[in-house]
Amino acid sequence: MAGASGTGAVGWVARGLVALCFVGGAVAALTGRLVMAGGGFLAGHTLLAAAAVIQGQRRRGVGLSLSGVGWLVLSLGLAVGQRDPPGPEQPLLLAGAGLVVVGAVLLSGSFGDRSAS
């Protein structure tokens, strides 16, 4: 049953896949599979970014993409830090956090509203 926005069954399937990615990522994180968690979060963000670009929201798509990559890099940094002996996780954690922040700024539009996005 398609609504005014034309989403219909495809919209429901896409929403289900995004939810599955995020829930799967959360479960993986809780069970200590940090790299799988980062991959799940990246997949969820990628699906959301693709939907944003299809709707003509390029800035939102870029913000979601950067956030997804940032979460993956953060999870890799956390996984490297748990190895025995611990690896050099500091650069990964900083890079991941930076990407998540930049993505969030792009999503919120805090740096200035330009209509030509």
Phi and psi restraints in degrees (range 20) as a CNS / XPLOR table:
assign (resid 1 and name C) (resid 2 and name N)
       (resid 2 and name CA) (resid 2 and name C) 1.0 -84.4 20.0 2
assign (resid 2 and name N) (resid 2 and name CA)
       (resid 2 and name C) (resid 3 and name N) 1.0 136.0 20.0 2
assign (resid 2 and name C) (resid 3 and name N)
       (resid 3 and name CA) (resid 3 and name C) 1.0 -91.0 20.0 2
assign (resid 3 and name N) (resid 3 and name CA)
       (resid 3 and name C) (resid 4 and name N) 1.0 -168.0 20.0 2
assign (resid 3 and name C) (resid 4 and name N)
       (resid 4 and name CA) (resid 4 and name C) 1.0 -64.8 20.0 2
assign (resid 4 and name N) (resid 4 and name CA)
       (resid 4 and name C) (resid 5 and name N) 1.0 -29.1 20.0 2
assign (resid 4 and name C) (resid 5 and name N)
       (resid 5 and name CA) (resid 5 and name C) 1.0 -81.9 20.0 2
assign (resid 5 and name N) (resid 5 and name CA)
       (resid 5 and name C) (resid 6 and name N) 1.0 -7.8 20.0 2
assign (resid 5 and name C) (resid 6 and name N)
       (resid 6 and name CA) (resid 6 and name C) 1.0 77.8 20.0 2
assign (resid 6 and name N) (resid 6 and name CA)
       (resid 6 and name C) (resid 7 and name N) 1.0 21.9 20.0 2
assign (resid 6 and name C) (resid 7 and name N)
       (resid 7 and name CA) (resid 7 and name C) 1.0 -75.8 20.0 2
assign (resid 7 and name N) (resid 7 and name CA)
       (resid 7 and name C) (resid 8 and name N) 1.0 -53.8 20.0 2
assign (resid 7 and name C) (resid 8 and name N)
       (resid 8 and name CA) (resid 8 and name C) 1.0 57.1 20.0 2
assign (resid 8 and name N) (resid 8 and name CA)
       (resid 8 and name C) (resid 9 and name N) 1.0 -146.2 20.0 2
assign (resid 8 and name C) (resid 9 and name N)
       (resid 9 and name CA) (resid 9 and name C) 1.0 -65.3 20.0 2
assign (resid 9 and name N) (resid 9 and name CA)
       (resid 9 and name C) (resid 10 and name N) 1.0 -35.6 20.0 2
assign (resid 9 and name C) (resid 10 and name N)
       (resid 10 and name CA) (resid 10 and name C) 1.0 -63.3 20.0 2
assign (resid 10 and name N) (resid 10 and name CA)
       (resid 10 and name C) (resid 11 and name N) 1.0 -39.7 20.0 2
assign (resid 10 and name C) (resid 11 and name N)
       (resid 11 and name CA) (resid 11 and name C) 1.0 -63.3 20.0 2
assign (resid 11 and name N) (resid 11 and name CA)
       (resid 11 and name C) (resid 12 and name N) 1.0 -41.4 20.0 2
assign (resid 11 and name C) (resid 12 and name N)
       (resid 12 and name CA) (resid 12 and name C) 1.0 -66.7 20.0 2
assign (resid 12 and name N) (resid 12 and name CA)
       (resid 12 and name C) (resid 13 and name N) 1.0 -39.7 20.0 2
assign (resid 12 and name C) (resid 13 and name N)
       (resid 13 and name CA) (resid 13 and name C) 1.0 -65.2 20.0 2
assign (resid 13 and name N) (resid 13 and name CA)
       (resid 13 and name C) (resid 14 and name N) 1.0 -43.5 20.0 2
assign (resid 13 and name C) (resid 14 and name N)
       (resid 14 and name CA) (resid 14 and name C) 1.0 -62.8 20.0 2
assign (resid 14 and name N) (resid 14 and name CA)
       (resid 14 and name C) (resid 15 and name N) 1.0 -43.5 20.0 2
assign (resid 14 and name C) (resid 15 and name N)
       (resid 15 and name CA) (resid 15 and name C) 1.0 -62.1 20.0 2
assign (resid 15 and name N) (resid 15 and name CA)
       (resid 15 and name C) (resid 16 and name N) 1.0 -40.4 20.0 2
assign (resid 15 and name C) (resid 16 and name N)
       (resid 16 and name CA) (resid 16 and name C) 1.0 -63.5 20.0 2
assign (resid 16 and name N) (resid 16 and name CA)
       (resid 16 and name C) (resid 17 and name N) 1.0 -41.6 20.0 2
assign (resid 16 and name C) (resid 17 and name N)
       (resid 17 and name CA) (resid 17 and name C) 1.0 -65.1 20.0 2
assign (resid 17 and name N) (resid 17 and name CA)
       (resid 17 and name C) (resid 18 and name N) 1.0 -41.5 20.0 2
assign (resid 17 and name C) (resid 18 and name N)
       (resid 18 and name CA) (resid 18 and name C) 1.0 -63.2 20.0 2
assign (resid 18 and name N) (resid 18 and name CA)
       (resid 18 and name C) (resid 19 and name N) 1.0 -45.1 20.0 2
assign (resid 18 and name C) (resid 19 and name N)
       (resid 19 and name CA) (resid 19 and name C) 1.0 -62.0 20.0 2
assign (resid 19 and name N) (resid 19 and name CA)
       (resid 19 and name C) (resid 20 and name N) 1.0 -42.2 20.0 2
assign (resid 19 and name C) (resid 20 and name N)
       (resid 20 and name CA) (resid 20 and name C) 1.0 -61.5 20.0 2
assign (resid 20 and name N) (resid 20 and name CA)
       (resid 20 and name C) (resid 21 and name N) 1.0 -40.7 20.0 2
assign (resid 20 and name C) (resid 21 and name N)
       (resid 21 and name CA) (resid 21 and name C) 1.0 -62.9 20.0 2
assign (resid 21 and name N) (resid 21 and name CA)
       (resid 21 and name C) (resid 22 and name N) 1.0 -46.4 20.0 2
assign (resid 21 and name C) (resid 22 and name N)
       (resid 22 and name CA) (resid 22 and name C) 1.0 -71.1 20.0 2
assign (resid 22 and name N) (resid 22 and name CA)
       (resid 22 and name C) (resid 23 and name N) 1.0 -40.9 20.0 2
assign (resid 22 and name C) (resid 23 and name N)
       (resid 23 and name CA) (resid 23 and name C) 1.0 -66.9 20.0 2
assign (resid 23 and name N) (resid 23 and name CA)
       (resid 23 and name C) (resid 24 and name N) 1.0 -42.3 20.0 2
assign (resid 23 and name C) (resid 24 and name N)
       (resid 24 and name CA) (resid 24 and name C) 1.0 -61.4 20.0 2
assign (resid 24 and name N) (resid 24 and name CA)
       (resid 24 and name C) (resid 25 and name N) 1.0 -40.9 20.0 2
assign (resid 24 and name C) (resid 25 and name N)
       (resid 25 and name CA) (resid 25 and name C) 1.0 -63.4 20.0 2
assign (resid 25 and name N) (resid 25 and name CA)
       (resid 25 and name C) (resid 26 and name N) 1.0 -40.5 20.0 2
assign (resid 25 and name C) (resid 26 and name N)
       (resid 26 and name CA) (resid 26 and name C) 1.0 -65.9 20.0 2
assign (resid 26 and name N) (resid 26 and name CA)
       (resid 26 and name C) (resid 27 and name N) 1.0 -42.4 20.0 2
assign (resid 26 and name C) (resid 27 and name N)
       (resid 27 and name CA) (resid 27 and name C) 1.0 -64.4 20.0 2
assign (resid 27 and name N) (resid 27 and name CA)
       (resid 27 and name C) (resid 28 and name N) 1.0 -42.2 20.0 2
assign (resid 27 and name C) (resid 28 and name N)
       (resid 28 and name CA) (resid 28 and name C) 1.0 -62.2 20.0 2
assign (resid 28 and name N) (resid 28 and name CA)
       (resid 28 and name C) (resid 29 and name N) 1.0 -39.9 20.0 2
assign (resid 28 and name C) (resid 29 and name N)
       (resid 29 and name CA) (resid 29 and name C) 1.0 -65.6 20.0 2
assign (resid 29 and name N) (resid 29 and name CA)
       (resid 29 and name C) (resid 30 and name N) 1.0 -41.4 20.0 2
assign (resid 29 and name C) (resid 30 and name N)
       (resid 30 and name CA) (resid 30 and name C) 1.0 -67.8 20.0 2
assign (resid 30 and name N) (resid 30 and name CA)
       (resid 30 and name C) (resid 31 and name N) 1.0 -26.6 20.0 2
assign (resid 30 and name C) (resid 31 and name N)
       (resid 31 and name CA) (resid 31 and name C) 1.0 -94.5 20.0 2
assign (resid 31 and name N) (resid 31 and name CA)
       (resid 31 and name C) (resid 32 and name N) 1.0 7.0 20.0 2
assign (resid 31 and name C) (resid 32 and name N)
       (resid 32 and name CA) (resid 32 and name C) 1.0 87.5 20.0 2
assign (resid 32 and name N) (resid 32 and name CA)
       (resid 32 and name C) (resid 33 and name N) 1.0 5.5 20.0 2
assign (resid 32 and name C) (resid 33 and name N)
       (resid 33 and name CA) (resid 33 and name C) 1.0 -92.0 20.0 2
assign (resid 33 and name N) (resid 33 and name CA)
       (resid 33 and name C) (resid 34 and name N) 1.0 76.6 20.0 2
assign (resid 33 and name C) (resid 34 and name N)
       (resid 34 and name CA) (resid 34 and name C) 1.0 -68.9 20.0 2
assign (resid 34 and name N) (resid 34 and name CA)
       (resid 34 and name C) (resid 35 and name N) 1.0 -37.4 20.0 2
assign (resid 34 and name C) (resid 35 and name N)
       (resid 35 and name CA) (resid 35 and name C) 1.0 -68.1 20.0 2
assign (resid 35 and name N) (resid 35 and name CA)
       (resid 35 and name C) (resid 36 and name N) 1.0 -40.6 20.0 2
assign (resid 35 and name C) (resid 36 and name N)
       (resid 36 and name CA) (resid 36 and name C) 1.0 -63.3 20.0 2
assign (resid 36 and name N) (resid 36 and name CA)
       (resid 36 and name C) (resid 37 and name N) 1.0 -37.5 20.0 2
assign (resid 36 and name C) (resid 37 and name N)
       (resid 37 and name CA) (resid 37 and name C) 1.0 -62.3 20.0 2
assign (resid 37 and name N) (resid 37 and name CA)
       (resid 37 and name C) (resid 38 and name N) 1.0 -46.4 20.0 2
assign (resid 37 and name C) (resid 38 and name N)
       (resid 38 and name CA) (resid 38 and name C) 1.0 -61.1 20.0 2
assign (resid 38 and name N) (resid 38 and name CA)
       (resid 38 and name C) (resid 39 and name N) 1.0 -38.5 20.0 2
assign (resid 38 and name C) (resid 39 and name N)
       (resid 39 and name CA) (resid 39 and name C) 1.0 -64.9 20.0 2
assign (resid 39 and name N) (resid 39 and name CA)
       (resid 39 and name C) (resid 40 and name N) 1.0 -39.4 20.0 2
assign (resid 39 and name C) (resid 40 and name N)
       (resid 40 and name CA) (resid 40 and name C) 1.0 -64.4 20.0 2
assign (resid 40 and name N) (resid 40 and name CA)
       (resid 40 and name C) (resid 41 and name N) 1.0 -43.2 20.0 2
assign (resid 40 and name C) (resid 41 and name N)
       (resid 41 and name CA) (resid 41 and name C) 1.0 -66.1 20.0 2
assign (resid 41 and name N) (resid 41 and name CA)
       (resid 41 and name C) (resid 42 and name N) 1.0 -39.5 20.0 2
assign (resid 41 and name C) (resid 42 and name N)
       (resid 42 and name CA) (resid 42 and name C) 1.0 -62.7 20.0 2
assign (resid 42 and name N) (resid 42 and name CA)
       (resid 42 and name C) (resid 43 and name N) 1.0 -43.7 20.0 2
assign (resid 42 and name C) (resid 43 and name N)
       (resid 43 and name CA) (resid 43 and name C) 1.0 -62.3 20.0 2
assign (resid 43 and name N) (resid 43 and name CA)
       (resid 43 and name C) (resid 44 and name N) 1.0 -43.7 20.0 2
assign (resid 43 and name C) (resid 44 and name N)
       (resid 44 and name CA) (resid 44 and name C) 1.0 -62.2 20.0 2
assign (resid 44 and name N) (resid 44 and name CA)
       (resid 44 and name C) (resid 45 and name N) 1.0 -45.2 20.0 2
assign (resid 44 and name C) (resid 45 and name N)
       (resid 45 and name CA) (resid 45 and name C) 1.0 -65.0 20.0 2
assign (resid 45 and name N) (resid 45 and name CA)
       (resid 45 and name C) (resid 46 and name N) 1.0 -36.4 20.0 2
assign (resid 45 and name C) (resid 46 and name N)
       (resid 46 and name CA) (resid 46 and name C) 1.0 -65.7 20.0 2
assign (resid 46 and name N) (resid 46 and name CA)
       (resid 46 and name C) (resid 47 and name N) 1.0 -42.1 20.0 2
assign (resid 46 and name C) (resid 47 and name N)
       (resid 47 and name CA) (resid 47 and name C) 1.0 -63.0 20.0 2
assign (resid 47 and name N) (resid 47 and name CA)
       (resid 47 and name C) (resid 48 and name N) 1.0 -42.6 20.0 2
assign (resid 47 and name C) (resid 48 and name N)
       (resid 48 and name CA) (resid 48 and name C) 1.0 -65.2 20.0 2
assign (resid 48 and name N) (resid 48 and name CA)
       (resid 48 and name C) (resid 49 and name N) 1.0 -39.1 20.0 2
assign (resid 48 and name C) (resid 49 and name N)
       (resid 49 and name CA) (resid 49 and name C) 1.0 -65.1 20.0 2
assign (resid 49 and name N) (resid 49 and name CA)
       (resid 49 and name C) (resid 50 and name N) 1.0 -41.2 20.0 2
assign (resid 49 and name C) (resid 50 and name N)
       (resid 50 and name CA) (resid 50 and name C) 1.0 -61.9 20.0 2
assign (resid 50 and name N) (resid 50 and name CA)
       (resid 50 and name C) (resid 51 and name N) 1.0 -41.8 20.0 2
assign (resid 50 and name C) (resid 51 and name N)
       (resid 51 and name CA) (resid 51 and name C) 1.0 -63.3 20.0 2
assign (resid 51 and name N) (resid 51 and name CA)
       (resid 51 and name C) (resid 52 and name N) 1.0 -39.7 20.0 2
assign (resid 51 and name C) (resid 52 and name N)
       (resid 52 and name CA) (resid 52 and name C) 1.0 -64.8 20.0 2
assign (resid 52 and name N) (resid 52 and name CA)
       (resid 52 and name C) (resid 53 and name N) 1.0 -42.7 20.0 2
assign (resid 52 and name C) (resid 53 and name N)
       (resid 53 and name CA) (resid 53 and name C) 1.0 -66.2 20.0 2
assign (resid 53 and name N) (resid 53 and name CA)
       (resid 53 and name C) (resid 54 and name N) 1.0 -40.0 20.0 2
assign (resid 53 and name C) (resid 54 and name N)
       (resid 54 and name CA) (resid 54 and name C) 1.0 -60.3 20.0 2
assign (resid 54 and name N) (resid 54 and name CA)
       (resid 54 and name C) (resid 55 and name N) 1.0 -34.5 20.0 2
assign (resid 54 and name C) (resid 55 and name N)
       (resid 55 and name CA) (resid 55 and name C) 1.0 -84.1 20.0 2
assign (resid 55 and name N) (resid 55 and name CA)
       (resid 55 and name C) (resid 56 and name N) 1.0 4.3 20.0 2
assign (resid 55 and name C) (resid 56 and name N)
       (resid 56 and name CA) (resid 56 and name C) 1.0 83.0 20.0 2
assign (resid 56 and name N) (resid 56 and name CA)
       (resid 56 and name C) (resid 57 and name N) 1.0 17.7 20.0 2
assign (resid 56 and name C) (resid 57 and name N)
       (resid 57 and name CA) (resid 57 and name C) 1.0 -104.7 20.0 2
assign (resid 57 and name N) (resid 57 and name CA)
       (resid 57 and name C) (resid 58 and name N) 1.0 75.5 20.0 2
assign (resid 57 and name C) (resid 58 and name N)
       (resid 58 and name CA) (resid 58 and name C) 1.0 -64.3 20.0 2
assign (resid 58 and name N) (resid 58 and name CA)
       (resid 58 and name C) (resid 59 and name N) 1.0 -42.3 20.0 2
assign (resid 58 and name C) (resid 59 and name N)
       (resid 59 and name CA) (resid 59 and name C) 1.0 -62.1 20.0 2
assign (resid 59 and name N) (resid 59 and name CA)
       (resid 59 and name C) (resid 60 and name N) 1.0 -41.6 20.0 2
assign (resid 59 and name C) (resid 60 and name N)
       (resid 60 and name CA) (resid 60 and name C) 1.0 -64.2 20.0 2
assign (resid 60 and name N) (resid 60 and name CA)
       (resid 60 and name C) (resid 61 and name N) 1.0 -40.6 20.0 2
assign (resid 60 and name C) (resid 61 and name N)
       (resid 61 and name CA) (resid 61 and name C) 1.0 -62.0 20.0 2
assign (resid 61 and name N) (resid 61 and name CA)
       (resid 61 and name C) (resid 62 and name N) 1.0 -42.9 20.0 2
assign (resid 61 and name C) (resid 62 and name N)
       (resid 62 and name CA) (resid 62 and name C) 1.0 -65.7 20.0 2
assign (resid 62 and name N) (resid 62 and name CA)
       (resid 62 and name C) (resid 63 and name N) 1.0 -42.1 20.0 2
assign (resid 62 and name C) (resid 63 and name N)
       (resid 63 and name CA) (resid 63 and name C) 1.0 -61.1 20.0 2
assign (resid 63 and name N) (resid 63 and name CA)
       (resid 63 and name C) (resid 64 and name N) 1.0 -42.8 20.0 2
assign (resid 63 and name C) (resid 64 and name N)
       (resid 64 and name CA) (resid 64 and name C) 1.0 -66.9 20.0 2
assign (resid 64 and name N) (resid 64 and name CA)
       (resid 64 and name C) (resid 65 and name N) 1.0 -39.9 20.0 2
assign (resid 64 and name C) (resid 65 and name N)
       (resid 65 and name CA) (resid 65 and name C) 1.0 -63.3 20.0 2
assign (resid 65 and name N) (resid 65 and name CA)
       (resid 65 and name C) (resid 66 and name N) 1.0 -46.5 20.0 2
assign (resid 65 and name C) (resid 66 and name N)
       (resid 66 and name CA) (resid 66 and name C) 1.0 -63.9 20.0 2
assign (resid 66 and name N) (resid 66 and name CA)
       (resid 66 and name C) (resid 67 and name N) 1.0 -39.1 20.0 2
assign (resid 66 and name C) (resid 67 and name N)
       (resid 67 and name CA) (resid 67 and name C) 1.0 -63.7 20.0 2
assign (resid 67 and name N) (resid 67 and name CA)
       (resid 67 and name C) (resid 68 and name N) 1.0 -41.8 20.0 2
assign (resid 67 and name C) (resid 68 and name N)
       (resid 68 and name CA) (resid 68 and name C) 1.0 -62.8 20.0 2
assign (resid 68 and name N) (resid 68 and name CA)
       (resid 68 and name C) (resid 69 and name N) 1.0 -44.0 20.0 2
assign (resid 68 and name C) (resid 69 and name N)
       (resid 69 and name CA) (resid 69 and name C) 1.0 -65.2 20.0 2
assign (resid 69 and name N) (resid 69 and name CA)
       (resid 69 and name C) (resid 70 and name N) 1.0 -38.2 20.0 2
assign (resid 69 and name C) (resid 70 and name N)
       (resid 70 and name CA) (resid 70 and name C) 1.0 -61.4 20.0 2
assign (resid 70 and name N) (resid 70 and name CA)
       (resid 70 and name C) (resid 71 and name N) 1.0 -42.5 20.0 2
assign (resid 70 and name C) (resid 71 and name N)
       (resid 71 and name CA) (resid 71 and name C) 1.0 -65.8 20.0 2
assign (resid 71 and name N) (resid 71 and name CA)
       (resid 71 and name C) (resid 72 and name N) 1.0 -37.0 20.0 2
assign (resid 71 and name C) (resid 72 and name N)
       (resid 72 and name CA) (resid 72 and name C) 1.0 -64.6 20.0 2
assign (resid 72 and name N) (resid 72 and name CA)
       (resid 72 and name C) (resid 73 and name N) 1.0 -45.0 20.0 2
assign (resid 72 and name C) (resid 73 and name N)
       (resid 73 and name CA) (resid 73 and name C) 1.0 -64.9 20.0 2
assign (resid 73 and name N) (resid 73 and name CA)
       (resid 73 and name C) (resid 74 and name N) 1.0 -40.0 20.0 2
assign (resid 73 and name C) (resid 74 and name N)
       (resid 74 and name CA) (resid 74 and name C) 1.0 -60.3 20.0 2
assign (resid 74 and name N) (resid 74 and name CA)
       (resid 74 and name C) (resid 75 and name N) 1.0 -44.4 20.0 2
assign (resid 74 and name C) (resid 75 and name N)
       (resid 75 and name CA) (resid 75 and name C) 1.0 -66.0 20.0 2
assign (resid 75 and name N) (resid 75 and name CA)
       (resid 75 and name C) (resid 76 and name N) 1.0 -35.8 20.0 2
assign (resid 75 and name C) (resid 76 and name N)
       (resid 76 and name CA) (resid 76 and name C) 1.0 -64.6 20.0 2
assign (resid 76 and name N) (resid 76 and name CA)
       (resid 76 and name C) (resid 77 and name N) 1.0 -41.7 20.0 2
assign (resid 76 and name C) (resid 77 and name N)
       (resid 77 and name CA) (resid 77 and name C) 1.0 -62.3 20.0 2
assign (resid 77 and name N) (resid 77 and name CA)
       (resid 77 and name C) (resid 78 and name N) 1.0 -41.1 20.0 2
assign (resid 77 and name C) (resid 78 and name N)
       (resid 78 and name CA) (resid 78 and name C) 1.0 -66.4 20.0 2
assign (resid 78 and name N) (resid 78 and name CA)
       (resid 78 and name C) (resid 79 and name N) 1.0 -38.9 20.0 2
assign (resid 78 and name C) (resid 79 and name N)
       (resid 79 and name CA) (resid 79 and name C) 1.0 -66.8 20.0 2
assign (resid 79 and name N) (resid 79 and name CA)
       (resid 79 and name C) (resid 80 and name N) 1.0 -39.7 20.0 2
assign (resid 79 and name C) (resid 80 and name N)
       (resid 80 and name CA) (resid 80 and name C) 1.0 -64.9 20.0 2
assign (resid 80 and name N) (resid 80 and name CA)
       (resid 80 and name C) (resid 81 and name N) 1.0 -36.7 20.0 2
assign (resid 80 and name C) (resid 81 and name N)
       (resid 81 and name CA) (resid 81 and name C) 1.0 -68.7 20.0 2
assign (resid 81 and name N) (resid 81 and name CA)
       (resid 81 and name C) (resid 82 and name N) 1.0 -19.7 20.0 2
assign (resid 81 and name C) (resid 82 and name N)
       (resid 82 and name CA) (resid 82 and name C) 1.0 -90.9 20.0 2
assign (resid 82 and name N) (resid 82 and name CA)
       (resid 82 and name C) (resid 83 and name N) 1.0 -4.7 20.0 2
assign (resid 82 and name C) (resid 83 and name N)
       (resid 83 and name CA) (resid 83 and name C) 1.0 -70.8 20.0 2
assign (resid 83 and name N) (resid 83 and name CA)
       (resid 83 and name C) (resid 84 and name N) 1.0 164.0 20.0 2
assign (resid 83 and name C) (resid 84 and name N)
       (resid 84 and name CA) (resid 84 and name C) 1.0 -121.2 20.0 2
assign (resid 84 and name N) (resid 84 and name CA)
       (resid 84 and name C) (resid 85 and name N) 1.0 108.1 20.0 2
assign (resid 84 and name C) (resid 85 and name N)
       (resid 85 and name CA) (resid 85 and name C) 1.0 -77.3 20.0 2
assign (resid 85 and name N) (resid 85 and name CA)
       (resid 85 and name C) (resid 86 and name N) 1.0 155.3 20.0 2
assign (resid 85 and name C) (resid 86 and name N)
       (resid 86 and name CA) (resid 86 and name C) 1.0 -60.4 20.0 2
assign (resid 86 and name N) (resid 86 and name CA)
       (resid 86 and name C) (resid 87 and name N) 1.0 143.4 20.0 2
assign (resid 86 and name C) (resid 87 and name N)
       (resid 87 and name CA) (resid 87 and name C) 1.0 -92.8 20.0 2
assign (resid 87 and name N) (resid 87 and name CA)
       (resid 87 and name C) (resid 88 and name N) 1.0 -177.2 20.0 2
assign (resid 87 and name C) (resid 88 and name N)
       (resid 88 and name CA) (resid 88 and name C) 1.0 -80.3 20.0 2
assign (resid 88 and name N) (resid 88 and name CA)
       (resid 88 and name C) (resid 89 and name N) 1.0 79.8 20.0 2
assign (resid 88 and name C) (resid 89 and name N)
       (resid 89 and name CA) (resid 89 and name C) 1.0 -83.6 20.0 2
assign (resid 89 and name N) (resid 89 and name CA)
       (resid 89 and name C) (resid 90 and name N) 1.0 -16.1 20.0 2
assign (resid 89 and name C) (resid 90 and name N)
       (resid 90 and name CA) (resid 90 and name C) 1.0 -55.2 20.0 2
assign (resid 90 and name N) (resid 90 and name CA)
       (resid 90 and name C) (resid 91 and name N) 1.0 -48.7 20.0 2
assign (resid 90 and name C) (resid 91 and name N)
       (resid 91 and name CA) (resid 91 and name C) 1.0 -62.0 20.0 2
assign (resid 91 and name N) (resid 91 and name CA)
       (resid 91 and name C) (resid 92 and name N) 1.0 -37.5 20.0 2
assign (resid 91 and name C) (resid 92 and name N)
       (resid 92 and name CA) (resid 92 and name C) 1.0 -65.7 20.0 2
assign (resid 92 and name N) (resid 92 and name CA)
       (resid 92 and name C) (resid 93 and name N) 1.0 -42.5 20.0 2
assign (resid 92 and name C) (resid 93 and name N)
       (resid 93 and name CA) (resid 93 and name C) 1.0 -63.9 20.0 2
assign (resid 93 and name N) (resid 93 and name CA)
       (resid 93 and name C) (resid 94 and name N) 1.0 -42.7 20.0 2
assign (resid 93 and name C) (resid 94 and name N)
       (resid 94 and name CA) (resid 94 and name C) 1.0 -66.3 20.0 2
assign (resid 94 and name N) (resid 94 and name CA)
       (resid 94 and name C) (resid 95 and name N) 1.0 -42.9 20.0 2
assign (resid 94 and name C) (resid 95 and name N)
       (resid 95 and name CA) (resid 95 and name C) 1.0 -64.8 20.0 2
assign (resid 95 and name N) (resid 95 and name CA)
       (resid 95 and name C) (resid 96 and name N) 1.0 -43.9 20.0 2
assign (resid 95 and name C) (resid 96 and name N)
       (resid 96 and name CA) (resid 96 and name C) 1.0 -62.3 20.0 2
assign (resid 96 and name N) (resid 96 and name CA)
       (resid 96 and name C) (resid 97 and name N) 1.0 -45.9 20.0 2
assign (resid 96 and name C) (resid 97 and name N)
       (resid 97 and name CA) (resid 97 and name C) 1.0 -62.8 20.0 2
assign (resid 97 and name N) (resid 97 and name CA)
       (resid 97 and name C) (resid 98 and name N) 1.0 -40.5 20.0 2
assign (resid 97 and name C) (resid 98 and name N)
       (resid 98 and name CA) (resid 98 and name C) 1.0 -61.7 20.0 2
assign (resid 98 and name N) (resid 98 and name CA)
       (resid 98 and name C) (resid 99 and name N) 1.0 -43.1 20.0 2
assign (resid 98 and name C) (resid 99 and name N)
       (resid 99 and name CA) (resid 99 and name C) 1.0 -65.3 20.0 2
assign (resid 99 and name N) (resid 99 and name CA)
       (resid 99 and name C) (resid 100 and name N) 1.0 -39.5 20.0 2
assign (resid 99 and name C) (resid 100 and name N)
       (resid 100 and name CA) (resid 100 and name C) 1.0 -64.3 20.0 2
assign (resid 100 and name N) (resid 100 and name CA)
       (resid 100 and name C) (resid 101 and name N) 1.0 -41.9 20.0 2
assign (resid 100 and name C) (resid 101 and name N)
       (resid 101 and name CA) (resid 101 and name C) 1.0 -65.8 20.0 2
assign (resid 101 and name N) (resid 101 and name CA)
       (resid 101 and name C) (resid 102 and name N) 1.0 -45.6 20.0 2
assign (resid 101 and name C) (resid 102 and name N)
       (resid 102 and name CA) (resid 102 and name C) 1.0 -61.9 20.0 2
assign (resid 102 and name N) (resid 102 and name CA)
       (resid 102 and name C) (resid 103 and name N) 1.0 -42.3 20.0 2
assign (resid 102 and name C) (resid 103 and name N)
       (resid 103 and name CA) (resid 103 and name C) 1.0 -61.7 20.0 2
assign (resid 103 and name N) (resid 103 and name CA)
       (resid 103 and name C) (resid 104 and name N) 1.0 -41.2 20.0 2
assign (resid 103 and name C) (resid 104 and name N)
       (resid 104 and name CA) (resid 104 and name C) 1.0 -65.6 20.0 2
assign (resid 104 and name N) (resid 104 and name CA)
       (resid 104 and name C) (resid 105 and name N) 1.0 -38.0 20.0 2
assign (resid 104 and name C) (resid 105 and name N)
       (resid 105 and name CA) (resid 105 and name C) 1.0 -64.9 20.0 2
assign (resid 105 and name N) (resid 105 and name CA)
       (resid 105 and name C) (resid 106 and name N) 1.0 -42.6 20.0 2
assign (resid 105 and name C) (resid 106 and name N)
       (resid 106 and name CA) (resid 106 and name C) 1.0 -64.2 20.0 2
assign (resid 106 and name N) (resid 106 and name CA)
       (resid 106 and name C) (resid 107 and name N) 1.0 -37.5 20.0 2
assign (resid 106 and name C) (resid 107 and name N)
       (resid 107 and name CA) (resid 107 and name C) 1.0 -67.4 20.0 2
assign (resid 107 and name N) (resid 107 and name CA)
       (resid 107 and name C) (resid 108 and name N) 1.0 -39.0 20.0 2
assign (resid 107 and name C) (resid 108 and name N)
       (resid 108 and name CA) (resid 108 and name C) 1.0 -81.9 20.0 2
assign (resid 108 and name N) (resid 108 and name CA)
       (resid 108 and name C) (resid 109 and name N) 1.0 -19.7 20.0 2
assign (resid 108 and name C) (resid 109 and name N)
       (resid 109 and name CA) (resid 109 and name C) 1.0 72.1 20.0 2
assign (resid 109 and name N) (resid 109 and name CA)
       (resid 109 and name C) (resid 110 and name N) 1.0 24.1 20.0 2
assign (resid 109 and name C) (resid 110 and name N)
       (resid 110 and name CA) (resid 110 and name C) 1.0 -69.8 20.0 2
assign (resid 110 and name N) (resid 110 and name CA)
       (resid 110 and name C) (resid 111 and name N) 1.0 -20.9 20.0 2
assign (resid 110 and name C) (resid 111 and name N)
       (resid 111 and name CA) (resid 111 and name C) 1.0 -87.5 20.0 2
assign (resid 111 and name N) (resid 111 and name CA)
       (resid 111 and name C) (resid 112 and name N) 1.0 4.2 20.0 2
assign (resid 111 and name C) (resid 112 and name N)
       (resid 112 and name CA) (resid 112 and name C) 1.0 132.3 20.0 2
assign (resid 112 and name N) (resid 112 and name CA)
       (resid 112 and name C) (resid 113 and name N) 1.0 138.0 20.0 2
assign (resid 112 and name C) (resid 113 and name N)
       (resid 113 and name CA) (resid 113 and name C) 1.0 -96.8 20.0 2
assign (resid 113 and name N) (resid 113 and name CA)
       (resid 113 and name C) (resid 114 and name N) 1.0 112.8 20.0 2
assign (resid 113 and name C) (resid 114 and name N)
       (resid 114 and name CA) (resid 114 and name C) 1.0 -114.4 20.0 2
assign (resid 114 and name N) (resid 114 and name CA)
       (resid 114 and name C) (resid 115 and name N) 1.0 127.4 20.0 2
assign (resid 114 and name C) (resid 115 and name N)
       (resid 115 and name CA) (resid 115 and name C) 1.0 -71.3 20.0 2
assign (resid 115 and name N) (resid 115 and name CA)
       (resid 115 and name C) (resid 116 and name N) 1.0 -17.1 20.0 2
assign (resid 115 and name C) (resid 116 and name N)
       (resid 116 and name CA) (resid 116 and name C) 1.0 -87.3 20.0 2
assign (resid 116 and name N) (resid 116 and name CA)
       (resid 116 and name C) (resid 117 and name N) 1.0 39.2 20.0 2
